[in-house]
Amino acid sequence: MIQFYYTYVLYSEFDKKLYVGCTQNLQERFKAHSKGEVPATRNRRPLKLQYYEACHDLRDARHREQYLKTTHGRRFIRQRLKSYLTG
């Protein structure tokens, strides 16, 4: 069975900002964020899963996570989600 690693972007409806992360189990990780079990997003709930990418290699997923946290990466995400974020 092929293992995937996910780079994901959450949108905080509380502060209208994005959170970028990486995980092996996207469903469980999102549940943890939603329940307030992740310190970085605990006070930023409610959250919506806005975007994710799947990679076969953990290094690739982590590299993509680091890119999406840069100015260029955030610009990419905002452009990708432009119609959703602006209505």
N, C-alpha and C positions, 0 to 999 in steps of 0.2 A: 504494500500500500504506500502511495506517495504521501509524504509529509509536507505540509505547507506551513509557512510562517507569514504572518499578516502584519502589514503596516497599516495603521488606521488613523482616521481623523474624527474626533468628536467635536460637536458644536455645543457650547454652553448657552442655554436659553437664559441663564441668569446674568452672565456678564458679556454675552454676545462674542465670545472669543473661541478660538480653536485650540484643541489639545491634540497632539500627535503622539502615538505610541506604537509599540511593536509587541506581538504575542504569538504564541503557538496555537492557542485556542481562543478564537475571536469571540464566540458566544459567551464563554465563561468570563472572559476579561471584561466584556461589556456589562455583564451582570454585576461584576464586582464594582465597576465604576458607578453603575446605577444605584447600588445599595450603599454607596459611600465608603466602601472598603479600601479605596485608593486615595491616599492622603492628598495627592496633587489635584484631584477633582472633587474631593468631598464637599467643599463649600461652593462648588460651581454647578451643582445640579439644579434643574434637570438637564440631562445631556441627550443628544441625538447622535447616532452613528451617521456621519455624513459621507464617508468615503473610505474605501480600503483597497489594498492591493495584495495579491498573494505571490509569494516567492517560494522557490524550492529550497533555497539556502538561507540560513539564519543570517549570515554575513550580508547577503544582498538586502534582506529585509531591514537590518539595522542601518545599513548604508543609506537606504531610501528614507528611513525615519530621520536620520541626521540631515539629509538634504531637505526634507519637508519642513524642518525646523529653521532653516535659513531664510533670509529675505527672499531669495529667488524661489525657494520651495513654497513659501507662504503665498507668494504671488501666483505660482502655478495652481495651488489649491483654490485660491479665490477666483481665478479665471475659470478653472474647471467647474466650480460650483456657482458661478456668477448668477445664473438664472434663479437658483434656489436662495442664495443669500440676499439678493436684491428684490426678489418677488417678481 
